[in-house]
């Protein structure tokens, strides 16, 4: 068995009050991410447990974010700091990660995404908010896949999206012993032939 993951960009709909609540949550989430990154950068910490102990209480006091979103922002900051430190170890330039626009990472504890039913509930600073999902015909092929997580983002012209990560277990391809040759050409990018 092999796991395949796909990210589907799903537009969401809701009333202005819901979108304002999500936007306000996004700003607080982004600011929390930036503060955790700054603390991790200053103290040279990339361990999630250490960053949790250093930042959780202050982020709960400085924001109206639900606890799961505080934990999520810290986890994203830990990943960003780890990535920057890895670049530094390879000799690359690196600075403290900072997010200007940001996105909110939702997991099973902070959201309930029902693609088949066409809605999701998302944790915000004002409690759970229900949004409608506009699932395109293309994305309907993933309705039976397991939902892992989603990132809430604000797009252009005031449109809002959930980048939903879904996964499915598939059977490994069976080895047949057949050989396939691929000829890369100029007129035809690829031509295959099967040898027995």
MIMIRO-151814 format. One record per residue (C-alpha): x, y, z; residue number from 1. Coordinates in nm, 4 decimals. Example, Ala and Ser with C-alpha at 12.3 -4.5 7.8 and 13.67 -1.06 7.14 Angstrom:
// residues 2
PT	1.2300	-0.4500	0.7800	1
PT	1.3670	-0.1060	0.7140	2
//
This chain:
// residues 196
PT	0.0000	0.0000	0.0000	1
PT	0.1099	0.3525	-0.0772	2
PT	-0.0423	0.6812	0.0405	3
PT	-0.1126	0.9560	-0.2111	4
PT	-0.1813	1.3110	-0.0903	5
PT	-0.3417	1.5844	-0.2977	6
PT	-0.4129	1.9473	-0.2115	7
PT	-0.7397	2.0865	-0.3473	8
PT	-0.8029	2.4612	-0.3534	9
PT	-1.1700	2.4968	-0.2572	10
PT	-1.3419	2.8339	-0.2613	11
PT	-1.5590	2.9023	0.0408	12
PT	-1.8689	3.1127	0.0833	13
PT	-2.0268	3.2706	0.3853	14
PT	-2.1665	3.5946	0.5187	15
PT	-1.9589	3.9059	0.5828	16
PT	-1.9604	3.8507	0.9605	17
PT	-1.8097	3.5029	0.9150	18
PT	-1.5440	3.6300	0.6763	19
PT	-1.4546	3.9160	0.9094	20
PT	-1.4170	3.6682	1.1955	21
PT	-1.1915	3.4494	0.9781	22
PT	-0.9903	3.7528	0.8640	23
PT	-0.9401	3.8699	1.2250	24
PT	-0.8372	3.5172	1.3225	25
PT	-0.5918	3.5082	1.0313	26
PT	-0.4252	3.8320	1.1472	27
PT	-0.3865	3.7073	1.5049	28
PT	-0.2600	3.3688	1.3812	29
PT	-0.0033	3.5391	1.1551	30
PT	0.1153	3.7628	1.4386	31
PT	0.1443	3.4626	1.6719	32
PT	0.3487	3.2764	1.4084	33
PT	0.5823	3.5765	1.3731	34
PT	0.6315	3.6144	1.7499	35
PT	0.7110	3.2444	1.7942	36
PT	0.9583	3.2621	1.5040	37
PT	1.1272	3.5634	1.6614	38
PT	1.1612	3.3871	1.9973	39
PT	1.2912	3.0692	1.8325	40
PT	1.5365	3.2681	1.6212	41
PT	1.6643	3.4732	1.9150	42
PT	1.6993	3.1741	2.1498	43
PT	1.8257	2.9469	1.8694	44
PT	1.5486	2.6960	1.9289	45
PT	1.3940	2.4732	1.6651	46
PT	1.2539	2.2106	1.8999	47
PT	0.8738	2.2240	1.9070	48
PT	0.8456	2.1198	2.2718	49
PT	1.0893	2.3889	2.3865	50
PT	0.9127	2.6519	2.1769	51
PT	0.5788	2.5384	2.3182	52
PT	0.7055	2.5896	2.6740	53
PT	0.8545	2.9285	2.5821	54
PT	0.5512	3.0664	2.3982	55
PT	0.2206	2.8922	2.4733	56
PT	0.1145	3.0858	2.7842	57
PT	0.2107	3.4266	2.6446	58
PT	0.0358	3.3566	2.3121	59
PT	-0.2804	3.2525	2.4936	60
PT	-0.2671	3.5812	2.6867	61
PT	-0.1731	3.8028	2.3886	62
PT	-0.4328	3.6648	2.1474	63
PT	-0.7926	3.5534	2.1404	64
PT	-0.6934	3.2409	1.9459	65
PT	-0.8345	2.9068	2.0590	66
PT	-0.5653	2.6880	2.2131	67
PT	-0.5498	2.4545	1.9116	68
PT	-0.4721	2.7467	1.6784	69
PT	-0.1982	2.8681	1.9142	70
PT	-0.0470	2.5188	1.8949	71
PT	-0.0887	2.5161	1.5158	72
PT	0.0857	2.8542	1.4745	73
PT	0.3733	2.7295	1.6919	74
PT	0.4017	2.4090	1.4842	75
PT	0.4198	2.6123	1.1610	76
PT	0.6822	2.8397	1.3170	77
PT	0.8860	2.5360	1.4237	78
PT	0.8791	2.4031	1.0660	79
PT	0.9845	2.7415	0.9267	80
PT	1.2701	2.7732	1.1761	81
PT	1.3901	2.4191	1.1010	82
PT	1.3918	2.4975	0.7298	83
PT	1.5919	2.8173	0.7801	84
PT	1.8431	2.6432	1.0090	85
PT	1.8905	2.3667	0.7493	86
PT	1.9628	2.6324	0.4854	87
PT	2.2176	2.7915	0.7210	88
PT	2.3933	2.4584	0.7791	89
PT	2.4338	2.4240	0.4008	90
PT	2.6001	2.7651	0.3880	91
PT	2.3013	2.9584	0.2570	92
PT	2.1806	3.2974	0.3718	93
PT	1.9036	3.2901	0.6278	94
PT	1.7047	3.5349	0.8344	95
PT	1.4294	3.4980	1.0879	96
PT	1.1144	3.3695	0.9135	97
PT	0.8342	3.6231	0.8903	98
PT	0.4884	3.5977	0.7388	99
PT	0.3208	3.9034	0.5874	100
PT	-0.0039	3.7551	0.4515	101
PT	-0.0191	3.4216	0.6297	102
PT	-0.2573	3.1310	0.6328	103
PT	-0.4276	2.9368	0.9096	104
PT	-0.3516	2.5657	0.9266	105
PT	-0.6566	2.3730	1.0434	106
PT	-0.6455	2.0129	1.1618	107
PT	-0.9132	1.7702	1.2838	108
PT	-0.9301	1.9416	1.6257	109
PT	-0.9832	2.2915	1.4897	110
PT	-1.2033	2.2156	1.1881	111
PT	-1.4605	1.9760	1.0519	112
PT	-1.4462	1.9586	0.6723	113
PT	-1.7336	1.7830	0.4968	114
PT	-1.6574	1.8060	0.1251	115
PT	-1.9422	1.5669	0.0320	116
PT	-2.1953	1.7713	0.2258	117
PT	-2.0481	2.1002	0.0978	118
PT	-1.9568	2.2732	0.4233	119
PT	-1.6867	2.3124	0.6869	120
PT	-1.6749	2.4448	1.0406	121
PT	-1.3620	2.6374	1.1361	122
PT	-1.2356	2.7582	1.4731	123
PT	-1.2075	3.1367	1.4976	124
PT	-1.1505	3.3931	1.7697	125
PT	-1.5321	3.4187	1.7851	126
PT	-1.6048	3.0465	1.8142	127
PT	-1.6770	2.7975	1.5373	128
PT	-1.7951	2.9368	1.2047	129
PT	-1.9700	2.7419	0.9314	130
PT	-1.8751	2.8104	0.5693	131
PT	-2.0018	2.6638	0.2453	132
PT	-1.7625	2.4831	0.0117	133
PT	-1.7777	2.5408	-0.3629	134
PT	-1.6442	2.2057	-0.4855	135
PT	-1.5693	2.2090	-0.8579	136
PT	-1.6382	1.9114	-1.0824	137
PT	-1.2631	1.8491	-1.0971	138
PT	-1.2314	1.8297	-0.7171	139
PT	-1.5349	1.6013	-0.6783	140
PT	-1.3068	1.3069	-0.7557	141
PT	-1.1582	1.3536	-0.4073	142
PT	-1.4863	1.3469	-0.2128	143
PT	-1.4243	0.9930	-0.0842	144
PT	-1.0634	1.0609	0.0159	145
PT	-0.9671	1.1159	0.3801	146
PT	-0.9274	1.4820	0.4806	147
PT	-0.5992	1.5472	0.6630	148
PT	-0.5775	1.9232	0.7096	149
PT	-0.6580	2.2525	0.5424	150
PT	-0.5049	2.5977	0.5169	151
PT	-0.7373	2.8984	0.5147	152
PT	-0.6135	3.1744	0.2834	153
PT	-0.7499	3.5026	0.1577	154
PT	-0.7145	3.5295	-0.2177	155
PT	-0.7432	3.8218	-0.4524	156
PT	-1.0528	4.0402	-0.4788	157
PT	-1.1867	3.9356	-0.1402	158
PT	-1.2234	3.5652	-0.2184	159
PT	-1.1479	3.3054	0.0473	160
PT	-1.0190	2.9512	0.0029	161
PT	-0.9408	2.6349	0.1911	162
PT	-0.6412	2.4442	0.0572	163
PT	-0.7649	2.1015	0.1652	164
PT	-0.5134	1.8166	0.1908	165
PT	-0.6730	1.4780	0.1215	166
PT	-0.5139	1.1348	0.1088	167
PT	-0.5902	0.7858	-0.0133	168
PT	-0.4225	0.4471	0.0194	169
PT	-0.3582	0.2813	-0.3157	170
PT	-0.2231	-0.0576	-0.4131	171
PT	0.1404	-0.0705	-0.5192	172
PT	0.1734	-0.1457	-0.8910	173
PT	0.2417	-0.5112	-0.9631	174
PT	0.5768	-0.5937	-1.1202	175
PT	0.5223	-0.7749	-1.4495	176
PT	0.8777	-0.8104	-1.5693	177
PT	0.7929	-0.6173	-1.8872	178
PT	1.0382	-0.3523	-2.0010	179
PT	0.9284	-0.0162	-2.1347	180
PT	1.1673	0.2064	-2.3242	181
PT	1.1176	0.5820	-2.3452	182
PT	1.2692	0.7794	-2.6318	183
PT	1.2954	1.1530	-2.5640	184
PT	1.2818	1.3443	-2.8889	185
PT	1.2512	1.6915	-3.0332	186
PT	0.9364	1.6600	-3.2437	187
PT	0.7615	1.4300	-2.9975	188
PT	0.8535	1.4872	-2.6315	189
PT	0.8290	1.1184	-2.5386	190
PT	0.7598	0.7958	-2.7247	191
PT	0.7243	0.4622	-2.5480	192
PT	0.7689	0.1111	-2.6754	193
PT	0.7080	-0.2117	-2.4939	194
PT	0.9536	-0.4992	-2.5085	195
PT	0.8603	-0.8530	-2.4089	196
//
